[in-house]
Amino acid sequence: MSVLLYFAGLVIGVAAFLYVYAIIADGKEKIKSLGTPKDPVTVQNVDSGTIGFRNRPALAPGTRICPLCGSSLTKYEGLYASKVMERGSEKLIIMGCRYCYRESEDPEKPKKSAM
């Protein structure tokens, strides 16, 4: 009886191995049949000078910068933003800092928050 179970297990194991091997071989054939893409992929080279403040050297931890223009902000300077509802969730849209969003403001003039 145990010999019969041994052979049954061996046959099932070999069948499972051949099935998995056939699936892998079929997948390899499908990948080969795809070949190379017909249209070559165009790569756009970006001049590193156009990226702006993202190429600046590393700043000290805790340094606050505007995510839009890259200006350094003091701890009293904030960002202009507005809250909007979109598809049932609140989102925050950042407009910029006093240097890029409100350019007409005099940076030397103290703000109410600094007083």
Buried (B, 14 or more C-beta within 10 A) or exposed (E): EEEEEEEEEEEEEEEEEEEEEEEEEEEEEEEEEEEEEEEEEEEEEEEEEEEEEEEEEEEEEEEBBBEBBBBEBEEEBBBBEEEEEEEEEEEEEEEBBBBBBEEEEEEEEEEEEEE
